[in-house]
C-alpha cells in the first residue's frame, strides 16, 4: 500500500441509488471495466491492428501484452493500486500502452496535455495527490525530463518518474517489467478509472473523476451514433489526452469496437493527410479552425482522402458559414459535436438533414440525459429561447475532485451540472450554442451574441476567421470589436461593416471597430477556445491602446 494511501482524499463519483438502479436497468451501465474490455478485445481480435503511430503497428494482442508488462513493472517499482499517476505524453503509441497499463494495475491516470508546463502539472499533482509522473524524453522539441525534475522539487510526493525514451536518472518505460501474477483483479465498475481535466479557459483546470461504468457507456453509445465498427479507422489528430479524441467516440471507442487507431504526430494537413491516404482513415475529430484549414488544404492536396466518411467538429462552436465551408471542402459527412469532459455530449446524427447539421450542435447521446435550459433565476425557458444549459445523466459527473468551492458553484442541489454554456433548444431536442454565459456584449443595454456576428463575418468571401469581443466604452458601456483574419486580399473595414449591415441585422450589431490580425492563439488542447481567445484579444488591444 502506498505510504500516502491512508491520508489521501478518496476518489469518488457517486450517483444516488435510484439513479444507479435506473441506469443499470436501462443497460447503460453493464459492469464493464477498462481492463476487462481490453483483455476481451485482445482475445477476440488478437491479430488485428489496434494502434498505428510512427513506425509502430501494434495488434490487439501486442497492445495488451505491453499494458500488462507496464502494469507489472509499475507495481514492482513500489506503486500500489489506487495511486494517482500524472500522464503527460503526446500522440505516440506509448500513450495508449501506458494508460492501458495503468488501468490494468488499478492505478489512476491523471491526464495532462503536452503543452502544459510546471504550473499546470504541479497543480494536477497536488490536487490529485499523485505519487508518480510519466512523461516523454522529448516531444515537439520540449524536454519533459527537465519538467519532471522541477515537478519533484515542487511536489515531493511525486516519488516516481517514468520516461518514454532516454530516461537518464529516471526509469525507462521500455524497461518496465514485473510479476504479472501479482497484478490485481479487475476493479469495481463504479470506481474512478481516471481523472480528466476540465476544459475551463480561465484559471487552473479542475479534476474530473470518471468511472468505468459511466465513461465506457459514453463511448459505447457514441460508437453507435457515429457509425464506428470493426472496419473503422479512427485518426487521432488532436492531442490524445483531450476528452474529445479520447471518447467522442475517440480512440477508446475505436478500441472498444475492434477498430484501428491511427495517431497523427500533428493536427495539420501535412501530417494528417498522408496518414489518411495510407491507412484509409474513415473518421476524425477536429476543432473549428483546424476543420477550416483542412477544408482549404483538401482542394490542393495530392493525397487521396476518399476513405474519409465522417469529419466530426467540436471543442468550440462551428458556426453555420464555417460548417458549409467544411462540407464543401472535405466532401464527406459532417458531424457536429458539442460536449464537455464533465459529461454531456451532443451529436448531430449521420442521417440528419443538412439544415440540422449546419445550424445545430446536435442532441444528447442518451434518452436519460436530462437537459434544462433556464433563465438567470433558474426557471425553464421555452424552446427557441436562449438560456443557461444544465445537465445530469448516466455519464455526467456529480462533483469535481477535491474542490468544494467549484462544486458549490457548478452543481445544483438536485445534481444538475451548470455547464456555463448559453444555448437554445429546438422542438426536436437539438441544441444551438449561443456562447458562454460571459460571451455576450452589452452595448448600451442591447445584448449582442459574439458568435452571431462572427457567423455573418465568416460568410464574407475575404474572411478566413473572425472573433468578436467587447471593449469598454465610456459612452456605450461596451462596444464591439471584430478581430479578422483575412482570407486572401484584405477587405476594407467599411466593406465588412456594410456586409454585416446588409445581412439584415440590427444596426447595433454591426461591429463598432474592425482590427485585422494574421492569426489567433490556441489553447493547450490545440483548439481556439473562443472565451479565452476573446479575453486575450481584448487584453492585447487594451494594452496597445494604453501604450
C-alpha angles and dihedrals in degrees: 000000000000115000090236096047095097094054103036120108106254120249109240140160109179131185120190114266093250091056092047090053092048095049092047093047090051090053096244094117109046100168093257123153134196096248090043097056094039091053090049093051091048088056098043099039100025097148098037118105110256106172132023122186133142106329093337125106108174124186121217090259092050092048091052091046090053091047092053092046092050091045093052091045094052092052091046088058092059105271116133132206109279095033115132119234125193109222118199110172133135131225097309128124090247089067090065094042094049094048092047089048091053090052090050091053093045089244118144119239115216105198119224123177122237092245094057117105136194098298093055098037093048089050091053092047094050096043093046093040088231124194099194146027130211117197141153127261088237135341126184090349098307121118107222092188087073090052090048091055092050090046093055090051091049097041110027091183087075093087099160129059123183122188134200104221128005102007101188106189092355131078118274115231089220089060095054116117139136147145107321090192087068093060114117127248118264114288130251106280088226092055123101111271099187146338115252122193122242120250094228114142099211128060125356118324121261121232118248118203111212122188129218092245098048099041096044089051091053095057096035089057090041089057090060093048095044098044096244113164139150091285093055124110112203119200118210101208098153121063105294095226092063116101096237098060090037101056116000078100089303129154092311090056090049092050090047089055094047090247129138124268118208118193117209116207090218138013098235125105093249093067100028102046093058090052092047090054096043099043098032092237114204104185137027136171119222139172119238101261090047092048090054090049091050092047091055094044094048091070091060104035125110091205120105108244095170094112091068109108102166133024111190120202122196143121090091133019117289103212119217098257091050090048090055091051092050093050092047094045101044099032097212137098114299117213118190115214125195116178148121138227088245090068129268113107125183127194136184105231122247091242096045116125115261093251090062093045093050100041105035138052094224138255130279126285098233137052085222095054101117110207125188125187109196142173126241090281093053094253119139115255126212121264110278093032121111116243145144115291118233124176144179131172149120095310103027114101126240097208145008119240119264096346113108094168093054091046091054090053099039105044133055122224090257094052105264117144114228101221097190090230125126112218145162120222120214124219087258093057097255119139126227110198114224096183136266120319089257097045096088123101117223103209111180089326095313114117114223124192108224091206093054092057092043089055092055092047091051089058089067110100092227096052119090096177139346139194122193119204139176119251121194111254128192094218106027099036089230132015127196123249122187118207107202133193105204120228103216118323113024113248120220115259090239090057092054093048090050089048093055092044091049092056091074100260128145112269093243089063094061107104111259091211137018124204122185119219134176098227145351126238122250133219126239091272092059096253134111104247100205092209093052092040092053091048092050094047091047093050092046092049094048091048090053091048091051095049 
